[in-house]
Amino acid sequence: MKPLRAGRSTWIVVVATAVGLAVGCSNAGGERLSSSSAPIIGGVADSTNTWVVGIDVGGYGICSGSLIAPNLVLTARHCVSKTPAALDCNPDGGLASNKILGNYSASTFRVTTGQQVGASPQWTVKAVRYIDDPLANRLCGYDLALLELNKNSAGAFPTKWMPPSIVSPLKHKYVAAGYGCQNPEKYGGGGCDPRGYRMMLDPVTVVEVTPLEFFIVGRVCGGDSGGPVWNKTANVIYGALSRGDGTTATEEGCNYGLYTRIDAHLAWVQKYGKMAAANGGYAPLPWMTATPPPPDAGPPPPPPPPTKAGLGEACASPDDCTTGVCVDFGEKLCSTVCNAALPCPTGFACNGGYCYPESKLPDPEPSPDAGVTPAADETIRASSCVVGTDFPPPKPQPWIVAALAGVAVLVRRRR
């Protein structure tokens, strides 16, 4: 199978334009696999994670995959099907909309849990499962397939597997693995070899998550297609490698990878997971019947703005009032300016130039309007002698009455 290469060198460009080219299976080209186990562009040889498998595609191509059940391998769709040499995820990119040109038969594949593709133990493939969605034909965001294994290696299935996640990855550091190129591909050819050995990259960093895919900064390359990114704390797989960047005249390829999210196709993988369990003679695994959590509703909505007080209601400042006026009538009440041209509404009387509830007036007889004018944005305050209000004037005190009577007597004597 021909490697599919990207024409851009940064994940940022891919995120912005939704255009990418597939990494694809590494084509062995009939060449013998090197025996070197040098690190794969910064990775290390992996003898532990035997659930990460190598896939021999008919003896001429290499892909990677993950055992998610004893007899079920998750890999990339372009590893098991004939596809164009380049994959353009932009609908206006000019390529035919039909990205799948044909499928390989199940007998084409050999799966190994060994450190090298072609090594024992190996399993043949009973069936290949594809995503049941017409949109899967475009590959981008749907680049997943399942290989159901035959029980043909010492009469047993592999003993290690890793469940798929039912939720999306976060922007975080994880681990990646695959059997792909151990040297970056070069412009005009060269690089890549050695390949066909299981190598691990720890860490890789998820830098962007979309509804169907996620992007890592990490040097995965041709032959790593279908390989996993996983959380070594939670022990779950988030996706399978779909594509990445190719070489340019000035830069090496294989700088980042784009993975198809498994949780975005959970119903599909659960459906064929249960079928594989029935065919393999074991009970469905917990992930096959798990229910994903409800989608995150986001942060709670902000509290509604406080309700402002209406005319005649208590206030502490003008901001508390719908009218923007708070008057201290001895008690602070929301009010509004009034005069002959601006009468108060029903139930209110004009008191010192401001509307005051009639029900609170102590005496129905008004006094002259002193015309109290409020200062801007401040509570209007009435004086202690009730200047500028319509309250009745204070009643005469007894000493005032006696003084007036004495004055009257003196006037009469003079006369």
C-alpha positions, 0 to 999 in steps of 0.5 A: 500500500502506498504511503499517503503524505501531507503537503503542509508541515504544521498542525496549525495549517491543518486545523485551520484548513481541514486539509491533510494527507494520510500517513498511510501504511509503510510500503516495504517495497520488497526490501528486507526489514532491517534488524536495527532497533534504533529509536523511531524519531525520538521514541524507544523500542517497546517490548511491553505493550504487546496489545499494540500490534503490527499488521502485515498487509499482503507482504508489501505493506505495514500498518499498526493497530491496537487489540481492544478485545482478545480477538479484535484489532482497531486500525485505520480504514486506509490500512485495509482498503485501496485509497488514492495516493493523497487524501484531501480533507477539504471538500473543494480540494479537487479530489474525487469524493469517493476516497475508497477505491476498493477493499482488501480481503480478510485473508490479506492480513497477518497480525502479530503481537511480537516486536517485529512485523512478521514475527510470531505469534501471528493471527490471521483475520476472520473479518474486516469491519467498516464504519456503517456510515456513507460519510466514512467513504471520505476517510477524514474523521472516519478513518477506522476499521476493525479486524476480527481475528481467527483463533489460529495461534496455538488455539488461543487469542492474545492475552493482552488488550486495551479498551477504547475510551468512551470520552474524548482526549484532553489537551494533554500528554499521552503515549503513542506507539507503532511499527513505522519509520524510525527515521524521518522521510526526506524530500525527494526520497530517502529516510524511513528505514529501519521500520517494522519494529514496535516503538513507543513515543512518550510523551506526545502532546494533544494540541487540538481536538475536533468533533471527529479527530485530534492532533498531536505533536509527535514524530509518528510516520509511515507504517504507524498508521492505525497505531494508538494514542493512549492514557497510561494512567486511565489505560484507555485508547483514544484513537488510531493514526490517520495521517500527518505531514509530508516532506517539503523542500526545506523540512523533513516530514513526520512532525505531527499526527492526526488521529480519528477519535474512537469515542466519536464512533462509539456505537459502531465499535460497540456493535462489532465488539459485541459480535466479536465477543459472541464469535470468540466465546467470551462475555462482552467486555465492559466497554462494549456496553458502557454508556457515555456521560452526557455532553458537557453543558459548559459553565453555568449561565451567569446570574440574572441582573438584580431586579430594580425597585419600582416607584415608591419602593425602598432603595439605598442608592439611585442604582437600586431604582428603575427611575434612577432617583432615590429620595430620603423622605425620612426613609429612602424611597425610589421616586421621580421628579414632578411639577405642574407639567410632570404630575405624579402617577395615580397613588402618588403626590408631588412632595418637594418636587418628587413623587411620594406615596399618598398612603404614607402622607401623615396629613392630606393638607399640603404645605408650599412646595420648596422645590428640593433639587437632587444632586446628581446620582445621590440620594436626595435628603429632606431636612429635619424641619421638613423643608420642601415637603408637603407635610403640614407645618409644625404646631405652635409650642406653648411658650410661643403663645405666652410671649405673643399674649404679653406683647398684645398687653403692652401694645394696649397699655401704650395706646 
